[in-house]
Amino acid sequence: MRKALVLSILLIVVCISASAQLPAIQLKDTDGKSMNMSELNKKGHPVILSFFATWCKPCLRELSAINEVYADWQEETGVELIAVSIDQGQDVAKVKPLVDGSAWDFNVLLDPGSDLKRAMGVNVIPHVFLLDGEGNIVSSHIGYTEGGDAVLFDEVKKLVNK
């Protein structure tokens, strides 16, 4: 049974890697509105998908750093940031107050069952994926270092200027 589960997870990860598209998984935002991840990038502009948790200090620093320049990024490139909380259990209730208190100007989705996290092969957070205007995963990075947001924005600008 365990071997079958491991093989299934590996197959999902391989399929995602091969197709480089987001899986068709439904998540809800902090207001309860559903979003199908496979439909996420049908607008033709880059999308940053950032996995985080309320208890992850590097995640919060990264998202706060991006939030400070997010309006400029959107104006210049049309990029959209979607943060995905992997909080579970009682920690899920902490997400909306954190988002409201931080005044984040981007969408925050909840993945309490870790469905998207598993499907995307996320094992360490923060984990950020960059999608092009077609919905293809073009890059990803794990962890956060000061100034990493500038590097990410350079990648976004390269996609827009192709």
C-alpha positions as CSV (number, residue, x, y, z in Angstrom):
1,M,0.0,0.0,0.0
2,R,2.7,2.5,1.0
3,K,4.7,1.6,-2.2
4,A,1.6,2.3,-4.3
5,L,1.2,5.7,-2.6
6,V,4.8,6.6,-3.2
7,L,4.6,5.6,-6.8
8,S,1.4,7.6,-7.3
9,I,3.1,10.7,-5.8
10,L,6.1,10.2,-8.0
11,L,3.9,9.9,-11.1
12,I,2.1,13.1,-10.2
13,V,5.4,15.0,-9.8
14,V,6.7,13.6,-13.1
15,C,3.5,14.5,-14.9
16,I,3.7,18.1,-13.5
17,S,7.3,18.3,-14.5
18,A,6.7,17.0,-18.0
19,S,3.7,19.2,-18.7
20,A,5.0,22.2,-16.7
21,Q,1.5,23.3,-16.0
22,L,-0.4,23.7,-12.8
23,P,-2.7,20.8,-11.8
24,A,-6.5,21.1,-11.7
25,I,-6.9,21.5,-8.0
26,Q,-9.5,23.7,-6.4
27,L,-8.4,26.0,-3.5
28,K,-10.2,28.7,-1.6
29,D,-9.1,32.1,-0.8
30,T,-9.3,33.7,2.6
31,D,-12.9,34.8,1.8
32,G,-14.0,31.3,0.8
33,K,-14.0,32.0,-3.0
34,S,-12.9,28.9,-5.0
35,M,-10.1,29.0,-7.6
36,N,-9.1,26.2,-10.0
37,M,-5.3,26.2,-10.2
38,S,-5.2,25.0,-13.8
39,E,-7.2,28.1,-14.8
40,L,-4.9,30.4,-12.9
41,N,-2.9,31.8,-15.8
42,K,-5.3,32.4,-18.6
43,K,-4.7,36.1,-18.7
44,G,-1.4,36.1,-20.6
45,H,0.8,37.6,-18.0
46,P,3.4,36.1,-15.6
47,V,2.3,34.6,-12.3
48,I,4.3,34.2,-9.1
49,L,3.1,31.3,-7.0
50,S,4.6,31.4,-3.5
51,F,4.0,28.6,-0.9
52,F,4.2,29.8,2.7
53,A,3.0,29.2,6.2
54,T,2.1,31.6,9.0
55,W,4.8,30.1,11.2
56,C,7.6,30.5,8.6
57,K,9.6,33.6,9.2
58,P,11.5,33.6,5.9
59,C,8.2,33.1,4.1
60,L,6.7,36.2,5.7
61,R,9.8,38.3,5.1
62,E,9.8,37.3,1.4
63,L,6.1,38.1,1.0
64,S,6.4,41.4,2.9
65,A,9.4,42.4,0.7
66,I,7.4,41.6,-2.5
67,N,4.3,43.4,-1.2
68,E,6.3,46.6,-0.7
69,V,7.1,46.7,-4.5
70,Y,4.1,44.7,-5.8
71,A,2.1,47.6,-7.2
72,D,5.2,48.8,-9.2
73,W,5.8,45.3,-10.4
74,Q,2.2,45.0,-11.6
75,E,2.3,48.3,-13.3
76,E,5.5,47.5,-15.1
77,T,4.8,43.9,-16.1
78,G,1.3,42.9,-15.2
79,V,2.6,40.1,-13.0
80,E,0.2,38.5,-10.5
81,L,1.3,37.1,-7.1
82,I,-0.6,34.2,-5.6
83,A,0.5,33.1,-2.1
84,V,-0.6,29.6,-1.1
85,S,-0.8,28.9,2.6
86,I,0.1,25.3,3.6
87,D,-1.1,25.9,7.2
88,Q,-3.2,23.0,8.6
89,G,-5.4,22.4,11.6
90,Q,-5.8,25.3,13.9
91,D,-3.2,27.3,12.1
92,V,-5.5,27.8,9.1
93,A,-7.5,30.3,11.3
94,K,-4.4,32.4,11.6
95,V,-4.0,33.1,7.8
96,K,-6.8,35.7,7.3
97,P,-5.8,37.8,10.3
98,L,-2.1,37.6,9.1
99,V,-3.1,38.7,5.6
100,D,-5.4,41.5,6.8
101,G,-2.8,42.7,9.4
102,S,0.0,42.7,6.8
103,A,-2.2,44.6,4.2
104,W,-1.0,42.2,1.5
105,D,-2.3,43.4,-1.9
106,F,-2.2,39.9,-3.6
107,N,-4.4,36.9,-3.5
108,V,-3.9,34.3,-0.8
109,L,-5.2,30.8,-1.2
110,L,-5.5,28.0,1.4
111,D,-4.2,24.5,0.9
112,P,-5.0,22.9,4.3
113,G,-5.1,19.4,2.8
114,S,-1.7,19.9,1.1
115,D,-3.2,18.8,-2.2
116,L,-1.4,21.4,-4.3
117,K,1.7,21.3,-2.1
118,R,2.0,17.5,-2.8
119,A,1.1,17.9,-6.5
120,M,3.8,20.5,-7.0
121,G,6.4,18.6,-5.1
122,V,6.9,21.3,-2.4
123,N,8.8,20.0,0.5
124,V,10.5,23.1,1.8
125,I,9.1,26.6,2.2
126,P,9.3,29.3,1.1
127,H,9.0,27.7,-2.4
128,V,8.3,30.1,-5.3
129,F,7.3,29.1,-8.8
130,L,7.3,31.5,-11.7
131,L,4.8,30.9,-14.6
132,D,4.9,32.5,-18.0
133,G,1.9,34.0,-19.7
134,E,0.9,30.6,-21.0
135,G,0.8,29.0,-17.6
136,N,4.1,27.1,-18.0
137,I,6.3,26.8,-15.0
138,V,9.6,28.4,-16.1
139,S,11.5,28.6,-12.8
140,S,11.3,27.9,-9.1
141,H,13.4,28.7,-6.0
142,I,13.4,27.5,-2.4
143,G,14.3,29.6,0.6
144,Y,14.6,33.3,1.0
145,T,17.6,35.6,1.0
146,E,17.6,39.4,1.3
147,G,17.4,40.9,-2.2
148,G,15.9,37.7,-3.6
149,D,12.8,39.6,-4.6
150,A,14.9,41.8,-7.0
151,V,16.2,38.6,-8.7
152,L,12.7,37.3,-9.0
153,F,11.5,40.5,-10.6
154,D,14.4,40.4,-13.1
155,E,13.1,36.9,-14.1
156,V,9.6,38.4,-14.5
157,K,10.9,41.2,-16.7
158,K,12.7,38.7,-19.0
159,L,9.4,36.9,-19.5
160,V,7.6,40.1,-20.4
161,N,10.3,41.3,-22.7
162,K,10.6,38.1,-24.8
